[in-house]
Amino acid sequence: MQRLFFFTDTFMNISHLYDLYRTGRSISTDSRNISTGCLFFALKGENFNGNLFAREALEKGAVAAIVDEGPAEPDSRIISVDDVLATLQQLAHHHRIQSGIPVLAITGSNGKTTTKELCRAVLSAKFKVYATAGNLNNHIGVPLTLLAMDESIEFGIVEMGANHPGEISRLCAIAEPDYGLITNIGKAHIEGFGSLEGVAGAKGELFNHLMQNGKTLFVNEANPLIRQLVPDDYPKAVRYNGSRGTTISSRRSDPFLSLHAEYDGSSLEINTKLLGGYNDENVLAACCVGFHFGIAAKTVKTAIEGYQPQNSRSQLLDTGKNRIFLDAYNANPSSMLAAITEFLHMQGGNKMLILGEMRELGNSSEQEHESIINFLREQGIVDVVCVGKAFERSAARAGYRYAETTGQLIDWLSGKQLTSYFLLIKGSRSNQLEKLIPLL
């Protein structure tokens, strides 16, 4: 079994820390949010240093503060370690081993959070499930997710994100998942991964970890980059979205996704509240997971149909003035093109697209933004607003309206009073395009 490769010499503190953790079952990394009995981990970043707030955390009720910069005066409640983050990760790993809770890890270029929530809905029909809250899917969020699972939890779902090679391996070493699912592999975080093949290699770290430990994989066969990660003879590969396992016989999206899923000779019609046909692979993944754990098809259908998307992901909003297809939590070239294509096929007139720039594309950024603009021009789309510097040149060449920031676009919209439009709002989270909603 693979073990952590980033331990510090804080090992002697872990059993003591774990005893303290078990008394309060609460972790805080923010001195503004302290609950009585919690452990405060004084993390550091470019713009903050939690060590400076250790005393404040103790005064607010923390049972101990874990620091890696010495306190001005001795205090038995202040525990000094070499590296606070490494200690948090080690404590989370220790808890994960002690608890023995089955863990499903989910990664992928697009659809991680939607798939996580669909799997949570399905598995909750049989287990008491805890899943990653919000987007806590990195080297800090994964440990916090694991430490939020108490003894009542019967199944854990851990979302894993990464923008550089090696990060998924590191998260696997912390979480030691029993099951793994890669939603898809596409053009995301190219700046950190270098190429589409680099993305595949990084996401494949999850499957590599699982195969090395003889664990179970849920394999999306429709994505050739995923399919080639898993040998045909690997005995614990549960395949879907291809010629084997759970498949789709038909689908429609008008505007909400409906599909027929085929499994073990039976057919299941599912009518979701998800916008976009591209969500079909997320739905199918949740079906596959549910069937694997013996959840009845009818129960799987009910769980998926009851899921209501939130947080600016594939939402259809009716503001009274306009209809909005809001998918502004994240964006990369793959998801941007999918959302635009879906929107163009939706019923409704007087359409406008508001597109925020895509981040972390490195040297390919200008080319990828130009490709999106060229696609829109080829489709004859004229009512487009582009936000962000990465769109500046291509938007100007196409004659599309351009705003450098969302704030500038808000100023323009404030004087427009748009009504009777059907709008697509799509962009990277950093654009904060959801701020436009009150004006629309």
Secondary structure, 3 states (H helix, E strand, C coil): CCCCCCCCCCHHHHHHHHHHHHHHCCEECCCCCCCCCCEEECCECCCCEHHHHHHHHHHCCCCEEEECCCCCCCCCCEEECCCHHHHHHHHHHHHHHHHCCCEEEEECCCCHHHHHHHHHHHHCCCCCEEECCCCCCCCCHHHHHHHCCCCCCCEEEEECCCCCCCHHHHHHHHHCCCEEEECCCCCCCHHHHCCHHHHHHHHHHHHHHHHHCCCEEEEECCCHHHHCCCCCCCCCEEEECCCCCEEEEEEEECCEEEEEEEECCEEEEEEEEEECHHHHHHHHHHHHHHHHCCCCHHHHHHHHHCCCCCCCCCEEEECCCCEEEEECCCCCHHHHHHHHHHHHHCCCCCEEEEEECCCCCHHHHHHHHHHHHHHHHHCCCCCEEEECHHHHHHHHHHCCEEECCHHHHHHHHHCCCCCCCEEEEECCHHHCHHHHHHHC
